[in-house]
């Protein structure tokens, strides 16, 4: 039988193909760095947008709370009182009447703790953040009660809460935008005063004449 040739002792040389792939080229390193940087920037942008979305949700939730509280107080007012006296204390008011027309609208704070009073300031609170206004309209609309509740079948009660939304990069607010200068038309699309960066919550209900 023929003898098998013996292999030389010592380490075997790597195939040429393996030797050519034994490391990363500069181009591969640069491409990897670019991909990594783009990924990091994307993650940071997503986190920043997530923070803005959370802040917008908190502002909306607080706006809803203020609107609900204001509506509850308005709806608890006697029917006759709403017809006989307006928000400024004027007797036999013309209707409809509103805080905006009377100059009795309120500007309230965003509170870190909603139960805090007006004089409490905690970290996270933002003063003068919400514009709050009410409106009372007669039903039917063409009636002129002149302070006489008996000619009014019902009242439409309207509560509007507005604030300047700074969380949307697509719709940034004007540099000179101020909450105390907001008007109801700022949230009415199609009007000259419409502002797309003014967020709002509006509640409406009907109060039937119950003789109270």
Secondary structure, DSSP 8 states (H G I E B T S, - for coil): --------SS-----HHHHHTSS--HHHHHHHHHHHHHHHHHHHHHHHHHHHHHHHHHHHHHHHHHHHHHHHHHHTS-HHHHHHB-TT--BS--SSEEHHHHT--EEEEE-SSTTS-TT---TT-EEEEEEEEEEEEEESTT---TT-GGG-SEEEEEEEEEEE--S-TTS---TT--GGG--GGGGSTTSTT--TTEEEEEEEEEEE----
